[in-house]
Amino acid sequence: MYSEKENPSGVGTVGNAKCGDIMRMYFDIAEKAEDGEY
């Protein structure tokens, strides 16, 4: 299920709001990617 990450390094949103398909990804990035959720 959808969850929001607290204090992410970055957030990306992509999709088509007209048909309701939207994906939001939260990233924690240090020297390399450590964690990503969608």
Buried (B, 14 or more C-beta within 10 A) or exposed (E): EEEEBEEBEEEEEEEEEEEEEEEBBBBBEEEEEEEBEE
